[in-house]
Amino acid sequence: MPNSEEAHFVVAIGASAGGLSAISELIGELPTDLNAPIIVAVHSDPTSKLTEVLRIKIAPGMKIKKAEDGEIPQPGWIYVVP
């Protein structure tokens, strides 16, 4: 087991298309100084604008982007799984 200096944590959130309000509530309760990336996966239409919805309505002021293949998630960011 790695010691605390080596440990890395990720917050992963998954929901169905109707779960945006639950995601909003959960993200709103997370500490602002959370030292972990947040990964959000929502079962929705691939053409949906989830990244924009998160940015404007759910987590304004937070750094949000679509996750990219091979990318290493960084603390302080919300990554949306396409």
N, C-alpha and C positions, 0 to 999 in steps of 0.2 A: 504494500500500500504506500503511495507516495506521501511524503510529508506535506505540511500545509503550504510550503513555499513552492512545491511542484504541482500541487493539485490545481486542476482547471475544471470549472463548472460551466454548464450550459443550461439555460432555462428553455425547455421545449414545450410549446403550447399547440395543441391540435383541437380542431372543432369542425363540426359540420357547417354548412353555409349559414345556418340560423344561429351560429354561436358567436357572432360579432359582439353582442352586448356582454356576453360572459368574458370574452377576451378583453374587452375594454375595461371591465371591472377588475379583472385579474392584473392587467398591466398597471392600472391606476393604483393598485395596492402594493406594487413592488417598490422597494426602496430606490430612491433617486440615485444613490451611489452604488448600486448593484454592480459588482465587479464580475459580470458574466454577460456573454452575448445572449440574446433572446431569439429563438427560432420560432416562427409562427407558420403553421400549416393549416389551411382551411380548405375543406372539400368544397370547391365552387367551380363555376364556369371558368375555363382557362382565359377567357377574355375579360374577366372581372378586373376591376381597378382596386384590388385589395390594398396594394401598397399606398395608393393615394388616400383611400379611406382611413387606413391606420395613421397616416401622416396628418391628416386634417382633423379627423373626428376622435380618434382613439388615443393617439400618443403625440399630440402637437408638441413641437420642441425637441422631440427625440430624433436621433439619427436612424433612418429607416431605408432599407434597400432590398431589392430582390436578391436572393441568394444565387450565387453563381457556382457552377461545377468546379470543384477543386479549390474553392475559396476557403480560407481558414477564418472562421467567425471570430470577431474581436469583441472584447468587453465594451459595453456602452452602445452597442448597435442592436437594432431589431432587424432580423433577416426574415423576409417573406419567401416561403418556398413556392416557386411557380407551379 
